[in-house]
Amino acid sequence: MNRLCFFVGLAAVTALGSAQAQSIEDFYRGKVINMTISSGDGGTNDAYARLIAEQLGKFIPGNPTIVPRNMPGAGGLRAVNHLYEVASKDGLSYGVVQRAVAVQPILDVQSANYDPSKFNWIGSTARETSVGVVWNQNTPVRTIQEATKTEVIVGSSGFGNDTGGFPLVLNHFLGTRFKLIHGYKSGSDISLAMERGEVQSRVGWSWGSIISRSADLLRDNKITVLIQMGVEKSPSLPDTPLVLDLAKTAEDRAAMELIFTATTIGWPSVMPPGVPADRVAAFRKAYNAMVASPDFKLQAEKRSLELDPLTGEEIDKLIAQIMSFPGPVIERAQQAMKAVAGK
């Protein structure tokens, strides 16, 4: 009798384990996942997002359909606040957002009404270094030092975005004379504006995006890279100065490190806070499998998209690093952002 009870109990446990193993598949089978893209269409962020939308469902148990939707506005903050406050918490909402999400609240950026550590970070398709460039035909400026003496007109898609914040951070710490023209929906629109002569510069452009999707601009000497913005130099830009190396004081360097650390995160994906842990784990596993798959790599190459992925766990560590900066460094960085916002 005891042996019978043992085997019945063992069978029950095995069945329960099987049911739990199938629960993710059962949940996602036949479902639609709503993907929110924090930029306008046509840019690199949008290109990565749409490739993910095509591929990720193949690797999620149950093979759900992913439907992408652009939600530009406020430099990406409109989409981020939607994901944080409005989007469903059941595992059917997902976002491809801009890297500044990681640092905006700690910098006290207006309308950044969320805690980045509470997002479920899924992964990133590529690490990045951000750069500032000028369109050679539109300005005589060729170095960052010359940009401290001559005004340079810069295109921006909002203060919440790199293209709006980074040039004014450089004005604050380095004394550059970047003048912003706002209203562009995406980085691609800013690049077109440079080509049309509407603006002279784009400050906050991913280096990986340039070398993969706009290499002809370098080849044909249409743009000059003035500066790198991140925590370390790109190996392919050994002679272009890194913003941290131009800091006037150790305190300024630490504050800029806080501001620019998020650049490393590149092109991140998130799920809202409160999603069940097993569904987050399934997304992370699926994302890692997707970026390692031969077909994803092939499709990325066809679209001229660089791949240098980060896992969700690696992004968690970067978020923790950002949030661990000491109070005086945070205050100094916030002062720079207040100057950016004209406060």
N, C-alpha and C positions, 0 to 999 in steps of 0.2 A: 504493500500500500504506500509506504514511504517512497519507494523507488518510483511508483506511478506518479505520485504528487511531484516528485523531483522533475520527472520528464515533462509533465504537464506544465509545471512552472517554467522550465527551460524553454519549452516551445512558446509559451506566452511572451517571455522576455525576447526571444528571437523574433517573434512576430512584431512586437512593439518596436524593436530596433529597426526592422525592415520598414515599418510604417513611417518611423521618424526619418529614415534615410530617403524615403520617397516623398516626404512632405514638401520639400522645396520644388521638386518636379511637379507634384500635383498642384501646388499653388500657382506656378508660372505657366502651366500648360494652357494654351489658348488665350493668354492674357496679352494686353497691350501696355507697354511701359512708355510713359511720357518723358521724353528727353527735352530739357530746357537748355538752350544755348545762349550764353550771356552776351554774345556779340551779334552784329548784323551779318547778313549773308555775304559770301565771297572772300572773306579773310581766312587766314591760316587756322584760327580757332574754330571757325565754322567748318573748314575742310576736315580737320581732325574729328570733329563731332560727327559729321555725316558718315565718315568712314566707320567710326565706332558704331553708329546706329545700324549700319549695314551688317556688321560682323559680330557684335557682341552676343546677340540673341542665340547664335549657333552654339555658344559655349555655356549658356545658362541652362540648367536642367529645366526641361519643359519647353525650351526654345520659344520664348515669347517674342512678339514683334515689338520693335522699338521705333517710335514715331518722333522725329526731331521737330522742334519748333524754336525759332529765333525769338528772343526777348531782349533786344538791346535797350539801353537806356541807363543814364547816370554812370557811364563808364563800367557797366557790368553789374552795378549794385541792384538794379531793378530785378534782375533774374535771381541774384543771390538771396535777396530778402524774400522773394517769392518762394524759393526752395526752403528757406529756413522757417517761414511763418505760415505759408499757405498750402504748399504742396503736400500731397498725401504721405503719410508715414508708414504705409503698408508694404513698401518695397516696389511700388509701381511708379515712383517718381525718381528721376535721375537727372543730373546736370553736368554739362561741360562748361566750366567757368574760367574766369581769368585768374591768374596767379595772385593778384593783389588781394584777393579774398582772404588770404592767410594773414595779412598784416593790417588791413584797413581799420578794424575796430581798435586795436591797440594803439594805433596812431590817431585815434579820435576823429576819423574821417566822418563828416556829416552823412547821415543816412545809412551808415554801416551798422545796422541794428541786429547784430548777431554775434555769437561766440564761435570763432573758427574751430576751437577744439571740440565743439559738440557736433560738427558735421561728421559724417561717415566718409572719410577720404578713400576712394576706390583705387586710384592710381593716376599716373601721368604718362602720356606717350613719349615725352622727351624732356630732359633737363634743358635749361636755357641760360644764355647770357644775353642781356639786353644791350642794345647799342643806340647811339645817337648819330644820325647821318645828316648831311646837307646835300641838296641837289646842286651840282657844280655850276650849272648854267644860271642859277638864280641868285647866287651869292659868292663873293670872293673869299669867304671864310673857309679855311681848310684845316684848322686845328682848334682844339677846345680853348686854348689860350687866346686865339683871335676872337672867339665867341664872347670873351669877357670885355672886348673893346668895341665890337660891332654888333648892333642889334640883328637878331636872326628870327624870322617869323616861322613859327612852328604850328603844325596842324595838331588838333586834339580831339579826342572823342569823349572828353569829360574828365573832371578832377579825380574821379574814382578809378580811372584807368591809368596805366603807365604813361600813355601819351599826354595825359593832362598833368599828372603829378610829377613825373621825373624831371621834366625841363625846369619846373619851378623849384624843385629840390636843389638842382644844380645852381640855379640863380641864388638860392639862399646860402649854400655852403661854399660854392666856388666863385660866385660873382659873375656868372655868365649873364648874357642879356637876351635870353629867349623871350619872345613875345608870342602868346598863344592866340590862335584862332580856333574857337570851339565849334562844335556842331557836326563833325564827321561821324558817321555811324560805325565805321570800322577802320582798321589799319590800312586796308586796301584802298579805301576812299581817300585817306591821307596821302598815300603813295601817288594816286592819280592826281590829287591836288598839287603835289610837287611837280609832277610832269606837266601840268597845265600852267604852272607858274603862279598859282594862288598862294602857296606857301613855299618856304625855302628849306624846310627841315622836318624831319620826323625823329623825335627823341622818345625812345621806348619801343624799339623794333627788335624782335627776336632775331639774333644772329643766325640761328638755325633756319629760320624762315627765309632770310635773305639768301643764304648760300644754296638753299634747295629750290626756292621758287622765284628768286629775283637775281640770280647770279649774273645775268646779262648786264644788269646795271653796274656791277663792279667791273665786269670785263670791258664794257664800253666806256668806262670812266665817267659815268653819269652821276655817281654818288661818291662821297668821301666819308669814311667812318671816323668820327671825331673822338668818341669815348666809349668805353665798355662800362656797363652798370650791372654789378653782381658782386659776389664775394671772392671770385677768382677769375683770372684771365682765361679766355678761350685760347687753346693751343694754336689755333689758326690765325690769331690776331696778336702776335707777340710784341709788335711795335706800337699798338694802340693803347693809350693809357687807361688804366683801371681807375674808376672814380675814387675808390678807397685810398689809393696811393697819392691822390691830389688833395687829401684832407689837410686843412691848415693846422689842426690840433688833434690830439689823441681823442678828445671828447667828440669832436666832429666826426672822426673816423668811426667811432663806436655807434654814433647815431645813424650814420649812413649805412653801416653794416646791418642795423636793425631794419632800415627801410628797404634795402636791396636784397636781403636774404631770400625773400619770397620768390625772387627771379628764378632761382634754381628749380622751383617746383614746375615751371614750364607750362604744361597744358593739362591742368588737373580735372578729374572727374569726381563728383561727390553724390552722396545720397543724403536726404534730410536727416536731422536728428530724430531719434526715436524709432528708427526702423529696426525690426527684430534682428538680433545679432546673427541668427543663422542665415538670414537673407543677405545681410551685409557680407558675411563670410563667403556666401555663394557668388556674389558679385565680384568680390576681390579675386577669388579663385578663377572665375571665368575671364576676368580682365587680364590676369597674368597669362592665362593660356592663350587668349586672343593675341596679345602683342608678341608672343613667342611663335605664333603659327606662321608657316610659310606663306599662306595665302594673304594674311594681313600684311606681312612684310612686302609682298609683291604689289598689293594694291596701294600701299603707302608709297612705294617707289614710283608707281605709275602716276601718282598725284604729286610727286616731288615733295613728299613729307618726310622729314628726318625722324628717326626712331632712336631713342636712348631712354628707355622707360624707367619709371620709379614705381615701386609698389605702394599700396596704401599705408603700409607700416612705415616705409621710409618717409612718406609725407607727414605722418603723425609725429615722427621724430623732429622734422623741421619745424612743425607747428610748435612743439614743446620748446624747441630752441628759441624761437621767436618770442614766446611768452615768458621765457626765463631771463630776458634782459633786465638788468637792475633799474630801479626807479629813475635815477638821474639820467640814464641813457634814454629811457622812454620819454621823459619830459623834454629832453633836448630834441628828440625826433618829432615829438608833437608840436614843439614850437616851430619847427620847419614846416610842418603840414599846415599849421595855422597861418603861416606866412603865405603858403600856397593858396589857401582859401581866402586870403585877404582879411583875416580876422585881426 
